[in-house]
Amino acid sequence: MVTSKGVGLAVPDWPTTFGYNMFLFPVSKWIGGVLFEHTHRLIASAVGFLTLILAVWLWRDEDRQSVKTLGLLAVAGVILQGILGGLRVTMLQDQIGIFHACLAQAFLGLIVLIGVMRTQLWRTLSRNSTVLNGQVSQRLQPIKTIAMATTIAIYLQLALGATMRHQHKDLAILDFPTANGAWLPDTSADAITKLNTWRDARAFSDVDAFQIWLQMTHRFVAVLIGIGVIWFFLCVRRLRHPSRAPILSALSILWVAMFLLQFALGASTIWSNKAADVATAHVAGGAIMLSFGISAWAICSRMGSSQ
């Protein structure tokens, strides 16, 4: 919401808030854009505190070094995320905002992975795959590859979205499914000049060819993600029991359903000219898509492992 409403600099100082200690800033002053930016900082602090608790808990309770290491990486990630958030305010650099957004999604993926690895299901999947024959790994290998490739594509898609959002401009393409009235936009110099004349008359910001093709790339990658998600679903459905775990079937269904919702939210973002609530829901949908992908990738890897 901070980015969607363009209120990232509603609080101009960091780590203080209008000169106050962040945690002592009067509630009466939480108004307008300050409400979103200041609340964002407080939630970030809570996430950092909980991440420290998680890391300590894992170090004391876990017998797997890999999970302990993931906990330490989460602490490093949340510290770096806080620093990037502060630098975005003090240095006034949109590029820092892009890295801030991308690291947030990577941190979420790391927490999801830790959560999956801490479940009883994680150990059960490995025992089941050991009891079954070696064909399990062969059956799951192509499905794991699809999950991996689709998850990477989703992360790249989130990075593209962050790049567009942190330009803090109007959409470069205002129609969908067409693009400036065509299936492939004309980005010649004359076409850009005419387009910007049309946009100026309607109080929209000027665009260039890079911004147009950045948005088109976002659309193309969305199509590839859709193909990957549906392909994953079909491959899981073709698995024979006991190779197909119920959790994998459920994930494949949820992934497809979430993609359809995400596609609708993406279209609505364009049709509403990037309305704050719709755009925010679209970003949240992307995060859920990433979480499903990481879970599917991890579970497929686990089912084919005897460790």
SEVO-147337 format. One record per residue (C-alpha): residue in one letter; x, y, z. Coordinates in steps of 0.02 Angstrom, whole numbers, always signed. Example, Ala and Ser with C-alpha at 12.3 -4.5 7.8 and 13.67 -1.06 7.14 Angstrom:
REM residues 2
rest,xx,yy,zz
A,+615,-225,+390
S,+684,-53,+357
This chain:
REM residues 307
rest,xx,yy,zz
M,+0,+0,+0
V,+147,+117,+34
T,+205,+104,-146
S,+30,+93,-222
K,-21,+255,-135
G,+148,+339,-168
V,+175,+380,+16
G,+348,+304,+40
L,+419,+474,+87
A,+273,+529,+195
V,+396,+509,+339
P,+553,+599,+278
D,+677,+539,+410
W,+745,+370,+465
P,+767,+281,+585
T,+670,+416,+678
T,+493,+471,+631
F,+482,+660,+621
G,+619,+665,+752
Y,+529,+547,+871
N,+588,+376,+922
M,+494,+265,+801
F,+405,+171,+941
L,+355,+330,+1033
F,+279,+424,+886
P,+107,+490,+946
V,-41,+394,+877
S,-132,+558,+850
K,-9,+598,+711
W,-41,+434,+617
I,-142,+518,+478
G,-142,+517,+288
G,+11,+441,+207
V,+103,+441,+374
L,-17,+306,+435
F,+40,+186,+298
E,+226,+225,+303
H,+241,+227,+492
T,+138,+67,+512
H,+249,-13,+380
R,+401,+27,+488
L,+321,-43,+645
I,+270,-204,+557
A,+447,-218,+487
S,+516,-203,+664
A,+397,-339,+723
V,+451,-452,+580
G,+633,-424,+627
F,+600,-465,+810
L,+504,-623,+765
T,+642,-676,+646
L,+770,-664,+787
I,+657,-771,+897
L,+638,-896,+755
A,+827,-909,+728
V,+862,-935,+914
W,+722,-1063,+925
L,+788,-1159,+775
W,+965,-1157,+844
R,+906,-1231,+1009
D,+773,-1351,+945
E,+835,-1411,+775
D,+953,-1556,+747
R,+973,-1516,+561
Q,+1114,-1395,+522
S,+1032,-1345,+358
V,+877,-1279,+447
K,+983,-1187,+576
T,+1078,-1105,+433
L,+916,-1052,+350
G,+866,-968,+513
L,+1029,-869,+516
L,+1004,-821,+333
A,+830,-757,+378
V,+907,-644,+512
A,+1036,-578,+388
G,+898,-551,+260
V,+784,-453,+376
I,+928,-343,+435
L,+978,-305,+256
Q,+796,-272,+214
G,+783,-144,+354
I,+941,-57,+296
L,+878,-49,+117
G,+712,+22,+177
G,+804,+158,+272
L,+921,+198,+128
R,+771,+215,+13
V,+711,+357,+123
T,+878,+443,+155
M,+954,+426,-19
L,+793,+453,-120
Q,+840,+318,-247
D,+701,+221,-335
Q,+826,+83,-378
I,+847,+46,-194
G,+658,+25,-183
I,+665,-107,-319
F,+797,-208,-224
H,+696,-181,-64
A,+542,-257,-147
C,+639,-404,-222
L,+725,-445,-58
A,+556,-444,+30
Q,+493,-581,-86
A,+653,-682,-65
F,+637,-667,+125
L,+457,-726,+116
G,+512,-876,+13
L,+646,-918,+141
I,+519,-913,+284
V,+400,-1023,+185
L,+539,-1149,+156
I,+582,-1153,+341
G,+399,-1178,+382
V,+382,-1323,+260
M,+540,-1406,+325
R,+478,-1395,+504
T,+319,-1493,+471
Q,+294,-1675,+513
L,+243,-1697,+332
W,+423,-1659,+280
R,+492,-1811,+373
T,+346,-1919,+319
L,+375,-1881,+135
S,+555,-1937,+145
R,+511,-2099,+235
N,+377,-2138,+108
S,+493,-2109,-38
T,+622,-2224,+41
V,+493,-2362,+62
L,+441,-2345,-118
N,+556,-2396,-258
G,+682,-2290,-351
Q,+558,-2250,-487
V,+482,-2116,-375
S,+629,-2001,-407
Q,+619,-2030,-594
R,+433,-1991,-597
L,+454,-1834,-495
Q,+608,-1764,-581
P,+516,-1681,-728
I,+382,-1615,-609
K,+515,-1543,-494
T,+596,-1460,-645
I,+431,-1381,-695
A,+402,-1319,-517
M,+579,-1248,-509
A,+569,-1159,-677
T,+396,-1089,-641
T,+448,-1027,-469
I,+601,-940,-541
A,+489,-861,-674
I,+370,-799,-538
Y,+514,-718,-444
L,+575,-633,-603
Q,+397,-577,-634
L,+391,-499,-461
A,+554,-409,-499
L,+481,-341,-662
G,+327,-283,-568
A,+435,-198,-436
T,+533,-109,-573
M,+372,-42,-650
R,+295,+8,-482
H,+448,+101,-421
Q,+453,+212,-574
H,+306,+300,-488
K,+223,+342,-652
D,+61,+301,-739
L,+49,+136,-832
A,+143,+136,-996
I,+1,+33,-1074
L,-175,+79,-1023
D,-274,-56,-1114
F,-287,-246,-1100
P,-278,-373,-1182
T,-218,-257,-1321
A,-70,-141,-1298
N,-101,+38,-1353
G,-232,-27,-1473
A,-125,-166,-1549
W,-69,-341,-1501
L,+112,-284,-1516
P,+137,-99,-1480
D,+221,+17,-1605
T,+370,+96,-1516
S,+443,+193,-1660
A,+490,+375,-1627
D,+337,+441,-1720
A,+220,+321,-1628
I,+293,+370,-1458
T,+272,+554,-1500
K,+89,+530,-1549
L,+58,+423,-1396
N,+132,+551,-1277
T,+30,+689,-1359
W,-126,+585,-1325
R,-71,+551,-1146
D,-27,+734,-1113
A,-203,+786,-1163
R,-270,+668,-1029
A,-145,+716,-894
F,-48,+551,-902
S,+142,+548,-885
D,+249,+527,-1040
V,+320,+356,-1082
D,+464,+287,-1185
A,+493,+125,-1278
F,+583,+45,-1130
Q,+434,+71,-1015
I,+313,+0,-1144
W,+417,-156,-1176
L,+447,-179,-990
Q,+259,-193,-967
M,+244,-306,-1119
T,+380,-419,-1048
H,+279,-428,-887
R,+131,-490,-991
F,+235,-617,-1087
V,+309,-689,-927
A,+134,-702,-855
V,+86,-814,-1001
L,+240,-923,-971
I,+196,-937,-787
G,+19,-989,-832
I,+87,-1125,-946
G,+205,-1186,-810
V,+70,-1191,-675
I,-55,-1283,-785
W,+81,-1402,-846
F,+128,-1439,-665
F,-54,-1474,-624
L,-74,-1594,-771
C,+87,-1687,-731
V,+37,-1709,-549
R,-133,-1774,-603
R,-48,-1904,-712
L,+54,-1971,-567
R,-4,-2138,-502
H,-25,-2173,-318
P,+73,-2188,-208
S,+191,-2070,-300
R,+62,-1930,-294
A,+52,-1863,-117
P,-113,-1779,-71
I,-19,-1619,-26
L,+54,-1611,-201
S,-118,-1631,-280
A,-189,-1496,-168
L,-46,-1378,-207
S,-65,-1402,-394
I,-250,-1358,-384
L,-220,-1206,-273
W,-79,-1146,-388
V,-194,-1148,-540
A,-335,-1062,-445
M,-216,-929,-382
F,-146,-900,-556
L,-321,-869,-625
L,-357,-746,-485
Q,-188,-662,-511
F,-221,-647,-698
A,-388,-562,-660
L,-305,-445,-535
G,-172,-400,-664
A,-305,-356,-792
S,-401,-257,-661
T,-244,-161,-615
I,-235,-99,-795
W,-422,-67,-814
S,-425,+31,-650
N,-268,+129,-698
K,-171,+53,-554
A,-297,+82,-415
A,-205,+64,-250
D,-310,-76,-176
V,-311,-177,-338
A,-124,-154,-369
T,-85,-204,-189
A,-194,-360,-204
H,-99,-402,-364
V,+69,-391,-274
A,+2,-497,-131
G,-61,-625,-257
G,+113,-634,-332
A,+185,-669,-159
I,+60,-811,-133
M,+104,-881,-305
L,+287,-879,-255
S,+247,-966,-90
F,+153,-1105,-179
G,+296,-1126,-302
I,+429,-1140,-168
S,+321,-1264,-73
A,+291,-1371,-228
W,+476,-1366,-276
A,+530,-1414,-99
I,+403,-1555,-82
C,+448,-1630,-251
S,+631,-1625,-201
R,+592,-1706,-35
M,+487,-1845,-109
G,+631,-1894,-221
S,+757,-1893,-79
S,+803,-2025,+49
Q,+885,-1899,+167
